Amino acid sequence: MASKNTILSSYYGNLVVNIAKKNVLKIHPEVKRQICKKCRSILIENVSTNMKIRNHNKSKRIEWKCNICGERKGLPAEKNKDHRVWVEKEEAVVEIIK
């Protein structure tokens, strides 16, 4: 949808965020990273966003730039460090019920 109709893509992204707020739910970090914070469109590499790896104060960062609104979003990307949020780590899972 992001490549065909940017307005509809922004509408769907806004809908996801508003439903989560209304029902007091947390959006999973992987989904949250795929939504632009400014225009709320879905970020897809080489379609609605450009991705670059940049050096920033002796550390590497992954930077996305939204092609619709120009907003930049960055995350750290060091080899030796674990930059995952707690929900994504193995110690967060206590029990798996089958």
DOTOR-725653 format. One record per residue (C-alpha): x, y, z; residue in three letters. Coordinates in steps of 0.5 Angstrom, whole numbers, padded with zeros to 4 digits, always signed. Each point is the difference from the previous one (the first is absolute). Layout:
<nodes>
XYZALA/...
</nodes>
This chain:
<nodes>
+0000+0000+0000MET/+0006+0005+0001ALA/+0002+0000-0007SER/-0007+0001-0003LYS/-0003+0005+0005ASN/+0004+0003+0005THR/-0006+0004+0003ILE/-0004-0007+0001LEU/+0007-0003+0003SER/+0000+0006+0005SER/-0007-0001+0002TYR/+0001-0008+0001TYR/+0006+0002+0005GLY/-0004+0005+0003ASN/-0005-0005+0001LEU/+0004-0005+0004VAL/+0003+0005+0004VAL/-0007+0003+0002ASN/-0003-0007+0002ILE/+0006-0002+0004ALA/-0001+0007+0004LYS/-0007-0001+0001LYS/+0000-0007+0002ASN/+0007+0001+0004VAL/+0004-0005-0003LEU/+0007+0000-0002LYS/+0002+0000-0007ILE/+0006-0006-0001HIS/+0007+0004-0001PRO/+0001-0003-0007GLU/-0007+0003-0003VAL/+0001+0006+0004LYS/+0007+0001-0004ARG/-0004-0001-0007GLN/-0004+0006+0002ILE/+0002+0008-0002CYS/-0001+0004+0007LYS/-0002+0006-0004LYS/-0004-0002-0006CYS/-0002-0007+0003ARG/+0001-0003-0007SER/+0003-0007+0000ILE/+0008+0000-0002LEU/+0002-0005-0005ILE/+0007+0000-0002GLU/+0001+0003-0007ASN/-0008+0001-0001VAL/-0001+0005+0005SER/+0006+0001+0004THR/+0008+0000-0001ASN/+0004-0004+0004MET/+0008+0002+0002LYS/+0005-0002+0005ILE/+0004+0006+0003ARG/+0005+0001+0005ASN/-0002+0004+0005HIS/+0005+0002+0006ASN/+0004-0006-0001LYS/-0006-0005+0000SER/-0004-0002-0006LYS/-0007+0002-0001ARG/-0006-0003-0005ILE/-0003+0006-0002GLU/-0007+0000-0004TRP/-0003+0006-0004LYS/-0007+0000-0002CYS/-0001+0002-0007ASN/-0007+0003+0002ILE/+0001+0005+0005CYS/+0008+0000+0001GLY/+0000-0002+0007GLU/+0007-0004+0002ARG/+0000-0006+0005LYS/+0006-0003+0003GLY/+0002-0006+0004LEU/+0007-0002+0002PRO/+0003-0006-0003ALA/+0006-0002+0003GLU/+0003-0007-0001LYS/+0002-0001+0007ASN/-0006+0002+0004LYS/-0007-0002+0000ASP/-0005+0005-0001HIS/-0006-0004+0000ARG/-0006+0002+0004VAL/-0001-0004+0006TRP/-0006-0003-0003VAL/+0004-0003-0006GLU/+0005-0003+0005LYS/+0000-0008+0002GLU/-0001+0002+0008GLU/-0006+0004-0001ALA/-0004-0007-0002VAL/-0001-0004+0006VAL/-0004-0005-0002GLU/-0003-0003-0007ILE/-0007-0003+0000ILE/-0002-0005-0005LYS/
</nodes>
